[in-house]
């Protein structure tokens, strides 16, 4: 469950740095990076 705190009477979620359950972009960025690297590798192997 996400960690919340009260700011000016409203619930606000803590940023990912302070909340281990907060979503971040690590997995999508690593997937995209691997796609780019592997695409370049296979294009290079095929000689295109």
mmCIF file of the N, C-alpha and C atoms, coordinates in Angstrom:
data_MODEL
# 
_entry.id   MODEL 
# 
loop_
_atom_site.group_PDB 
_atom_site.id 
_atom_site.type_symbol 
_atom_site.label_atom_id 
_atom_site.label_alt_id 
_atom_site.label_comp_id 
_atom_site.label_asym_id 
_atom_site.label_entity_id 
_atom_site.label_seq_id 
_atom_site.pdbx_PDB_ins_code 
_atom_site.Cartn_x 
_atom_site.Cartn_y 
_atom_site.Cartn_z 
_atom_site.occupancy 
_atom_site.B_iso_or_equiv 
_atom_site.pdbx_formal_charge 
_atom_site.auth_seq_id 
_atom_site.auth_comp_id 
_atom_site.auth_asym_id 
_atom_site.auth_atom_id 
_atom_site.pdbx_PDB_model_num 
ATOM 1   N N  . UNK A 1 1  ? 0.840  -1.176 0.000   1.00 0.00 ? 1  UNK A N  1 
ATOM 2   C CA . UNK A 1 1  ? 0.000  0.000  0.000   1.00 0.00 ? 1  UNK A CA 1 
ATOM 3   C C  . UNK A 1 1  ? 0.887  1.241  0.000   1.00 0.00 ? 1  UNK A C  1 
ATOM 4   N N  . UNK A 1 2  ? 0.510  2.232  -0.780  1.00 0.00 ? 2  UNK A N  1 
ATOM 5   C CA . UNK A 1 2  ? 1.270  3.472  -0.874  1.00 0.00 ? 2  UNK A CA 1 
ATOM 6   C C  . UNK A 1 2  ? 1.210  4.242  0.439   1.00 0.00 ? 2  UNK A C  1 
ATOM 7   N N  . UNK A 1 3  ? 2.279  4.937  0.748   1.00 0.00 ? 3  UNK A N  1 
ATOM 8   C CA . UNK A 1 3  ? 2.371  5.751  1.955   1.00 0.00 ? 3  UNK A CA 1 
ATOM 9   C C  . UNK A 1 3  ? 1.830  7.143  1.649   1.00 0.00 ? 3  UNK A C  1 
ATOM 10  N N  . UNK A 1 4  ? 0.917  7.602  2.516   1.00 0.00 ? 4  UNK A N  1 
ATOM 11  C CA . UNK A 1 4  ? 0.326  8.927  2.327   1.00 0.00 ? 4  UNK A CA 1 
ATOM 12  C C  . UNK A 1 4  ? 0.668  9.810  3.507   1.00 0.00 ? 4  UNK A C  1 
ATOM 13  N N  . UNK A 1 5  ? 0.593  11.104 3.272   1.00 0.00 ? 5  UNK A N  1 
ATOM 14  C CA . UNK A 1 5  ? 0.734  12.078 4.343   1.00 0.00 ? 5  UNK A CA 1 
ATOM 15  C C  . UNK A 1 5  ? -0.293 13.177 4.120   1.00 0.00 ? 5  UNK A C  1 
ATOM 16  N N  . UNK A 1 6  ? -0.625 13.882 5.183   1.00 0.00 ? 6  UNK A N  1 
ATOM 17  C CA . UNK A 1 6  ? -1.623 14.946 5.087   1.00 0.00 ? 6  UNK A CA 1 
ATOM 18  C C  . UNK A 1 6  ? -0.908 16.279 4.898   1.00 0.00 ? 6  UNK A C  1 
ATOM 19  N N  . UNK A 1 7  ? -1.237 16.956 3.795   1.00 0.00 ? 7  UNK A N  1 
ATOM 20  C CA . UNK A 1 7  ? -0.676 18.276 3.504   1.00 0.00 ? 7  UNK A CA 1 
ATOM 21  C C  . UNK A 1 7  ? -1.844 19.210 3.257   1.00 0.00 ? 7  UNK A C  1 
ATOM 22  N N  . UNK A 1 8  ? -1.953 20.227 4.077   1.00 0.00 ? 8  UNK A N  1 
ATOM 23  C CA . UNK A 1 8  ? -3.028 21.225 3.976   1.00 0.00 ? 8  UNK A CA 1 
ATOM 24  C C  . UNK A 1 8  ? -4.413 20.589 3.940   1.00 0.00 ? 8  UNK A C  1 
ATOM 25  N N  . UNK A 1 9  ? -4.599 19.551 4.730   1.00 0.00 ? 9  UNK A N  1 
ATOM 26  C CA . UNK A 1 9  ? -5.903 18.900 4.832   1.00 0.00 ? 9  UNK A CA 1 
ATOM 27  C C  . UNK A 1 9  ? -6.194 17.876 3.743   1.00 0.00 ? 9  UNK A C  1 
ATOM 28  N N  . UNK A 1 10 ? -5.276 17.655 2.802   1.00 0.00 ? 10 UNK A N  1 
ATOM 29  C CA . UNK A 1 10 ? -5.465 16.678 1.725   1.00 0.00 ? 10 UNK A CA 1 
ATOM 30  C C  . UNK A 1 10 ? -4.435 15.564 1.845   1.00 0.00 ? 10 UNK A C  1 
ATOM 31  N N  . UNK A 1 11 ? -4.834 14.366 1.409   1.00 0.00 ? 11 UNK A N  1 
ATOM 32  C CA . UNK A 1 11 ? -3.899 13.256 1.373   1.00 0.00 ? 11 UNK A CA 1 
ATOM 33  C C  . UNK A 1 11 ? -3.025 13.380 0.132   1.00 0.00 ? 11 UNK A C  1 
ATOM 34  N N  . UNK A 1 12 ? -1.724 13.254 0.328   1.00 0.00 ? 12 UNK A N  1 
ATOM 35  C CA . UNK A 1 12 ? -0.765 13.334 -0.768  1.00 0.00 ? 12 UNK A CA 1 
ATOM 36  C C  . UNK A 1 12 ? 0.161  12.125 -0.650  1.00 0.00 ? 12 UNK A C  1 
ATOM 37  N N  . UNK A 1 13 ? 0.410  11.454 -1.773  1.00 0.00 ? 13 UNK A N  1 
ATOM 38  C CA . UNK A 1 13 ? 1.330  10.328 -1.757  1.00 0.00 ? 13 UNK A CA 1 
ATOM 39  C C  . UNK A 1 13 ? 2.767  10.822 -1.688  1.00 0.00 ? 13 UNK A C  1 
ATOM 40  N N  . UNK A 1 14 ? 3.595  10.088 -0.951  1.00 0.00 ? 14 UNK A N  1 
ATOM 41  C CA . UNK A 1 14 ? 5.004  10.441 -0.861  1.00 0.00 ? 14 UNK A CA 1 
ATOM 42  C C  . UNK A 1 14 ? 5.686  10.092 -2.187  1.00 0.00 ? 14 UNK A C  1 
ATOM 43  N N  . UNK A 1 15 ? 6.761  10.793 -2.529  1.00 0.00 ? 15 UNK A N  1 
ATOM 44  C CA . UNK A 1 15 ? 7.472  10.503 -3.780  1.00 0.00 ? 15 UNK A CA 1 
ATOM 45  C C  . UNK A 1 15 ? 8.149  9.131  -3.723  1.00 0.00 ? 15 UNK A C  1 
ATOM 46  N N  . UNK A 1 16 ? 8.480  8.550  -4.878  1.00 0.00 ? 16 UNK A N  1 
ATOM 47  C CA . UNK A 1 16 ? 9.089  7.212  -4.909  1.00 0.00 ? 16 UNK A CA 1 
ATOM 48  C C  . UNK A 1 16 ? 10.365 7.084  -4.088  1.00 0.00 ? 16 UNK A C  1 
ATOM 49  N N  . UNK A 1 17 ? 11.070 8.173  -3.877  1.00 0.00 ? 17 UNK A N  1 
ATOM 50  C CA . UNK A 1 17 ? 12.307 8.108  -3.089  1.00 0.00 ? 17 UNK A CA 1 
ATOM 51  C C  . UNK A 1 17 ? 12.030 7.685  -1.652  1.00 0.00 ? 17 UNK A C  1 
ATOM 52  N N  . UNK A 1 18 ? 10.878 8.038  -1.119  1.00 0.00 ? 18 UNK A N  1 
ATOM 53  C CA . UNK A 1 18 ? 10.544 7.750  0.266   1.00 0.00 ? 18 UNK A CA 1 
ATOM 54  C C  . UNK A 1 18 ? 9.491  6.668  0.426   1.00 0.00 ? 18 UNK A C  1 
ATOM 55  N N  . UNK A 1 19 ? 8.999  6.098  -0.666  1.00 0.00 ? 19 UNK A N  1 
ATOM 56  C CA . UNK A 1 19 ? 7.937  5.090  -0.604  1.00 0.00 ? 19 UNK A CA 1 
ATOM 57  C C  . UNK A 1 19 ? 8.337  3.907  -1.470  1.00 0.00 ? 19 UNK A C  1 
ATOM 58  N N  . UNK A 1 20 ? 8.614  2.766  -0.838  1.00 0.00 ? 20 UNK A N  1 
ATOM 59  C CA . UNK A 1 20 ? 9.077  1.600  -1.588  1.00 0.00 ? 20 UNK A CA 1 
ATOM 60  C C  . UNK A 1 20 ? 7.991  1.022  -2.493  1.00 0.00 ? 20 UNK A C  1 
ATOM 61  N N  . UNK A 1 21 ? 6.731  1.319  -2.248  1.00 0.00 ? 21 UNK A N  1 
ATOM 62  C CA . UNK A 1 21 ? 5.636  0.785  -3.059  1.00 0.00 ? 21 UNK A CA 1 
ATOM 63  C C  . UNK A 1 21 ? 5.212  1.725  -4.185  1.00 0.00 ? 21 UNK A C  1 
ATOM 64  N N  . UNK A 1 22 ? 5.866  2.857  -4.328  1.00 0.00 ? 22 UNK A N  1 
ATOM 65  C CA . UNK A 1 22 ? 5.498  3.817  -5.364  1.00 0.00 ? 22 UNK A CA 1 
ATOM 66  C C  . UNK A 1 22 ? 6.001  3.328  -6.721  1.00 0.00 ? 22 UNK A C  1 
ATOM 67  N N  . UNK A 1 23 ? 5.188  3.472  -7.757  1.00 0.00 ? 23 UNK A N  1 
ATOM 68  C CA . UNK A 1 23 ? 5.646  3.063  -9.080  1.00 0.00 ? 23 UNK A CA 1 
ATOM 69  C C  . UNK A 1 23 ? 6.705  4.039  -9.607  1.00 0.00 ? 23 UNK A C  1 
ATOM 70  N N  . UNK A 1 24 ? 7.682  3.480  -10.284 1.00 0.00 ? 24 UNK A N  1 
ATOM 71  C CA . UNK A 1 24 ? 8.681  4.319  -10.932 1.00 0.00 ? 24 UNK A CA 1 
ATOM 72  C C  . UNK A 1 24 ? 8.911  3.771  -12.337 1.00 0.00 ? 24 UNK A C  1 
ATOM 73  N N  . UNK A 1 25 ? 9.811  4.366  -13.076 1.00 0.00 ? 25 UNK A N  1 
ATOM 74  C CA . UNK A 1 25 ? 10.004 3.991  -14.478 1.00 0.00 ? 25 UNK A CA 1 
ATOM 75  C C  . UNK A 1 25 ? 11.218 3.102  -14.692 1.00 0.00 ? 25 UNK A C  1 
ATOM 76  N N  . UNK A 1 26 ? 11.732 2.458  -13.656 1.00 0.00 ? 26 UNK A N  1 
ATOM 77  C CA . UNK A 1 26 ? 12.930 1.636  -13.812 1.00 0.00 ? 26 UNK A CA 1 
ATOM 78  C C  . UNK A 1 26 ? 12.698 0.480  -14.782 1.00 0.00 ? 26 UNK A C  1 
ATOM 79  N N  . UNK A 1 27 ? 11.660 -0.298 -14.586 1.00 0.00 ? 27 UNK A N  1 
ATOM 80  C CA . UNK A 1 27 ? 11.417 -1.472 -15.436 1.00 0.00 ? 27 UNK A CA 1 
ATOM 81  C C  . UNK A 1 27 ? 11.101 -1.068 -16.876 1.00 0.00 ? 27 UNK A C  1 
ATOM 82  N N  . UNK A 1 28 ? 10.212 -0.102 -17.133 1.00 0.00 ? 28 UNK A N  1 
ATOM 83  C CA . UNK A 1 28 ? 9.989  0.286  -18.529 1.00 0.00 ? 28 UNK A CA 1 
ATOM 84  C C  . UNK A 1 28 ? 11.242 0.844  -19.209 1.00 0.00 ? 28 UNK A C  1 
ATOM 85  N N  . UNK A 1 29 ? 12.054 1.616  -18.501 1.00 0.00 ? 29 UNK A N  1 
ATOM 86  C CA . UNK A 1 29 ? 13.273 2.157  -19.098 1.00 0.00 ? 29 UNK A CA 1 
ATOM 87  C C  . UNK A 1 29 ? 14.290 1.062  -19.399 1.00 0.00 ? 29 UNK A C  1 
ATOM 88  N N  . UNK A 1 30 ? 14.414 0.081  -18.519 1.00 0.00 ? 30 UNK A N  1 
ATOM 89  C CA . UNK A 1 30 ? 15.332 -1.025 -18.771 1.00 0.00 ? 30 UNK A CA 1 
ATOM 90  C C  . UNK A 1 30 ? 14.845 -1.877 -19.939 1.00 0.00 ? 30 UNK A C  1 
ATOM 91  N N  . UNK A 1 31 ? 13.539 -2.070 -20.048 1.00 0.00 ? 31 UNK A N  1 
ATOM 92  C CA . UNK A 1 31 ? 12.991 -2.831 -21.180 1.00 0.00 ? 31 UNK A CA 1 
ATOM 93  C C  . UNK A 1 31 ? 13.279 -2.103 -22.492 1.00 0.00 ? 31 UNK A C  1 
ATOM 94  N N  . UNK A 1 32 ? 13.071 -0.805 -22.531 1.00 0.00 ? 32 UNK A N  1 
ATOM 95  C CA . UNK A 1 32 ? 13.340 -0.030 -23.740 1.00 0.00 ? 32 UNK A CA 1 
ATOM 96  C C  . UNK A 1 32 ? 14.825 -0.043 -24.073 1.00 0.00 ? 32 UNK A C  1 
ATOM 97  N N  . UNK A 1 33 ? 15.677 0.105  -23.077 1.00 0.00 ? 33 UNK A N  1 
ATOM 98  C CA . UNK A 1 33 ? 17.118 0.068  -23.303 1.00 0.00 ? 33 UNK A CA 1 
ATOM 99  C C  . UNK A 1 33 ? 17.573 -1.270 -23.861 1.00 0.00 ? 33 UNK A C  1 
ATOM 100 N N  . UNK A 1 34 ? 17.051 -2.350 -23.306 1.00 0.00 ? 34 UNK A N  1 
ATOM 101 C CA . UNK A 1 34 ? 17.393 -3.680 -23.818 1.00 0.00 ? 34 UNK A CA 1 
ATOM 102 C C  . UNK A 1 34 ? 16.900 -3.862 -25.242 1.00 0.00 ? 34 UNK A C  1 
ATOM 103 N N  . UNK A 1 35 ? 15.729 -3.342 -25.554 1.00 0.00 ? 35 UNK A N  1 
ATOM 104 C CA . UNK A 1 35 ? 15.199 -3.428 -26.912 1.00 0.00 ? 35 UNK A CA 1 
ATOM 105 C C  . UNK A 1 35 ? 16.123 -2.716 -27.901 1.00 0.00 ? 35 UNK A C  1 
ATOM 106 N N  . UNK A 1 36 ? 16.566 -1.530 -27.552 1.00 0.00 ? 36 UNK A N  1 
ATOM 107 C CA . UNK A 1 36 ? 17.441 -0.765 -28.438 1.00 0.00 ? 36 UNK A CA 1 
ATOM 108 C C  . UNK A 1 36 ? 18.766 -1.497 -28.640 1.00 0.00 ? 36 UNK A C  1 
ATOM 109 N N  . UNK A 1 37 ? 19.348 -1.990 -27.567 1.00 0.00 ? 37 UNK A N  1 
ATOM 110 C CA . UNK A 1 37 ? 20.635 -2.684 -27.662 1.00 0.00 ? 37 UNK A CA 1 
ATOM 111 C C  . UNK A 1 37 ? 20.512 -3.965 -28.477 1.00 0.00 ? 37 UNK A C  1 
ATOM 112 N N  . UNK A 1 38 ? 19.499 -4.765 -28.183 1.00 0.00 ? 38 UNK A N  1 
ATOM 113 C CA . UNK A 1 38 ? 19.325 -6.019 -28.914 1.00 0.00 ? 38 UNK A CA 1 
ATOM 114 C C  . UNK A 1 38 ? 18.954 -5.788 -30.372 1.00 0.00 ? 38 UNK A C  1 
ATOM 115 N N  . UNK A 1 39 ? 18.158 -4.771 -30.643 1.00 0.00 ? 39 UNK A N  1 
ATOM 116 C CA . UNK A 1 39 ? 17.817 -4.456 -32.038 1.00 0.00 ? 39 UNK A CA 1 
ATOM 117 C C  . UNK A 1 39 ? 19.067 -4.092 -32.824 1.00 0.00 ? 39 UNK A C  1 
ATOM 118 N N  . UNK A 1 40 ? 19.908 -3.250 -32.244 1.00 0.00 ? 40 UNK A N  1 
ATOM 119 C CA . UNK A 1 40 ? 21.156 -2.883 -32.902 1.00 0.00 ? 40 UNK A CA 1 
ATOM 120 C C  . UNK A 1 40 ? 22.067 -4.067 -33.100 1.00 0.00 ? 40 UNK A C  1 
ATOM 121 N N  . UNK A 1 41 ? 22.113 -4.938 -32.129 1.00 0.00 ? 41 UNK A N  1 
ATOM 122 C CA . UNK A 1 41 ? 22.953 -6.143 -32.227 1.00 0.00 ? 41 UNK A CA 1 
ATOM 123 C C  . UNK A 1 41 ? 22.484 -7.039 -33.373 1.00 0.00 ? 41 UNK A C  1 
ATOM 124 N N  . UNK A 1 42 ? 21.179 -7.319 -33.456 1.00 0.00 ? 42 UNK A N  1 
ATOM 125 C CA . UNK A 1 42 ? 20.679 -8.200 -34.487 1.00 0.00 ? 42 UNK A CA 1 
ATOM 126 C C  . UNK A 1 42 ? 20.729 -7.556 -35.872 1.00 0.00 ? 42 UNK A C  1 
ATOM 127 N N  . UNK A 1 43 ? 20.526 -6.259 -35.940 1.00 0.00 ? 43 UNK A N  1 
ATOM 128 C CA . UNK A 1 43 ? 20.668 -5.566 -37.233 1.00 0.00 ? 43 UNK A CA 1 
ATOM 129 C C  . UNK A 1 43 ? 22.128 -5.639 -37.689 1.00 0.00 ? 43 UNK A C  1 
ATOM 130 N N  . UNK A 1 44 ? 23.072 -5.500 -36.767 1.00 0.00 ? 44 UNK A N  1 
ATOM 131 C CA . UNK A 1 44 ? 24.490 -5.608 -37.100 1.00 0.00 ? 44 UNK A CA 1 
ATOM 132 C C  . UNK A 1 44 ? 24.880 -7.006 -37.533 1.00 0.00 ? 44 UNK A C  1 
ATOM 133 N N  . UNK A 1 45 ? 24.329 -8.020 -36.899 1.00 0.00 ? 45 UNK A N  1 
ATOM 134 C CA . UNK A 1 45 ? 24.633 -9.404 -37.273 1.00 0.00 ? 45 UNK A CA 1 
ATOM 135 C C  . UNK A 1 45 ? 24.118 -9.711 -38.681 1.00 0.00 ? 45 UNK A C  1 
ATOM 136 N N  . UNK A 1 46 ? 22.934 -9.213 -39.014 1.00 0.00 ? 46 UNK A N  1 
ATOM 137 C CA . UNK A 1 46 ? 22.358 -9.478 -40.314 1.00 0.00 ? 46 UNK A CA 1 
ATOM 138 C C  . UNK A 1 46 ? 22.973 -8.634 -41.423 1.00 0.00 ? 46 UNK A C  1 
ATOM 139 N N  . UNK A 1 47 ? 23.798 -7.671 -41.080 1.00 0.00 ? 47 UNK A N  1 
ATOM 140 C CA . UNK A 1 47 ? 24.514 -6.882 -42.063 1.00 0.00 ? 47 UNK A CA 1 
ATOM 141 C C  . UNK A 1 47 ? 23.676 -5.829 -42.766 1.00 0.00 ? 47 UNK A C  1 
ATOM 142 N N  . UNK A 1 48 ? 22.623 -5.369 -42.123 1.00 0.00 ? 48 UNK A N  1 
ATOM 143 C CA . UNK A 1 48 ? 21.771 -4.340 -42.745 1.00 0.00 ? 48 UNK A CA 1 
ATOM 144 C C  . UNK A 1 48 ? 22.315 -2.962 -42.482 1.00 0.00 ? 48 UNK A C  1 
# 
